[in-house]
Amino acid sequence: MLKKRPLLSTALVTVFATGSAFADGLTVICSNQQSWCDLMVNAFEQATGNSVKMVRMSTGETLAQVRAQAGNPMIDVWWGGTGEPHLIAATEGLTQASGLDISELLGWAINLSDLSDGKTIGTHAGALGIAYNADVLKEKGVALPACWKDLTNPDYRGEIQLANPNSSGTGYTQLATFVQVFGEDEAFGLLAEIGENVNTYTSSGSAPSKAAALGEIGISVGFMHDMIKLAKAGFPLKIVAPCEGTGYEVGGVSIIQGTQNLEEAKEWVGFVISAAAQSRGAEVDTFNLPSNSNATVPPEAPDLGSIKLIDYDFATFGATGTRQRLLDRWNDEVKPKN
């Protein structure tokens, strides 16, 4: 039976911030879903005999933490979350190459490694989509969304929840997707107009779809594999690939520069990119596309070949200057002022 591992306590999170030293053992920040984090920690410990201290943090929060600890890291490995912040960490010299053989991985995962000079490796892929609660929208008698521009419909006032791109990799992927689909000026105009319908910007990328599943709001934006997990659990959630085209994530795993547990960190990276480990996702309803070409793909996973995906520019939108400029503009033009 899988041993349940809780989040690290507030006291341990404070240790991250203050720079107090941990006892010996591998320390991993996980930006994946909690159940997937727990499964992989337990599986790794059983397979290797190494102990792991793990805390879950969203992608943007982790990048800020890694920056704050530059030169004195309390973290050994950052696993999961969207690829752009991993690329930024690599460019800023905050992570280091593992030197592992990645020849079994799919091309999009190897591309992430190539863009970062081997400092981050692709672990999974997932497409961005819209989810709506069929019961909520039926009760309100409003049209069903099919496209990004539909989210500007004033009938959706107060019914949309999105992730904040400052803290959430999902939120930043949405921002970068809009810029690539519509052009920057039109994208920010649309995001501001959609913002009139948003009741909350969450720090977590998966939180909006959980709220939609529970009927707290009608519409969310997030990664489709997270939405599928909720729909499979019986919630009245319907998933839409936006008609204009959509972006996607390539999740990363990175070893922190200056880690005192380099060999254990390499062992972790080798484990989470292995076919055997990635094939276990369905055990905890993780339905993203694994990066190892020999891994078993869950039948519920979105078929990326049937979705209108854009040619997502990871090099541009994974650059520090681009990300900061877009976040600054989002904070000025879209973020609620109250």
C-alpha positions, 0 to 999 in steps of 0.5 A: 500500500502506498504510504501517504506523505504529507506536505512539509510543515510550515516550519520546514518551509520556513527553513527553506527561506531562512537558509538553515541547514537540513540533515543529510538527505535529498531535498526535492521541490515538486511542482506536480500534483501532490498525489504524483509527488507522493507516489514518486517519493515513495517509489524512489525511496523503495527503489534506492534506499535513499530518503527524500524530503519533499515539499510541493510549490507552484512553479513561479514560487519555486523559481523565486525560492531558487533565486533567493538561495543562489550560492547557498541552496537548501534544495537539491532538485526541482521536479515538475512545473512548466518548462519556462521557469526551468529554462530561466533558472538554467540561463541564470546559472541556478541549475546544473547539467546532470550528464545523464543519457536521455536518448530514450526521451521524446523529441520535445523533452530532448529539446528542453534539454538542448535549450538549457545546455542539459540543465533541465530535462523534459518529463511530461507534456500537457495541453492548455484548455478550458473546462466548464461545469455543465450543471452550472452553465445549464442552470444559468442558461448561458452559451458554452465556451468553445474558443478563447474569445468566448471567455469575454462573454459578459454572461460569464461575469464572476464565473471564471477562475484563472491562475496568476502568471506571477506564481503559476506556471499554468498561468504564465503558459496561458499568458504566453499562449495568448501572446502567440495566438493573438499578438501581444497588444490584442492578447492583453486587450483580451486578457483585460476583457476576460478579467472583467469576468474573473472572480479570482486569480489563484496561485496554483494552476490546478485550483481553478479547475477544482473550483469549477468541478465543485461548482464554485465557479462555471469556467476555468483554464488549466492543463487538460490532464488535470481536468480529465482527472476531475472528470474521471472522478465524476464531476460534471466537467467538460473539457474544450480545446480552444478553437483558435489553437492552444499552447502546451507545457513541457514539464522539467526536472533540474538539479540545483547548482551547488547541491551538496547531494549531487549523486543522489540528485542525479539518481532522482533525475534518472528515476523520474525520466525512466520508463518504469517510473513514468508508467505509474502515473495512472495509479494516481490519475496522472494523465499527462504525456510521459516523456520517455518513449518506452513509458506506458501512456494512460488511455485517458491522456489527451491525444495531442495529435488531435488538438490544434496546438500552436508552435510554442516558442519555448526559447523566447518565452522561457527567457528571463527578459521576456517573462518579466516584461510580460508579467510587468505588463500583466500586472499593469493592465490585467491584474485587479487593482483592489 
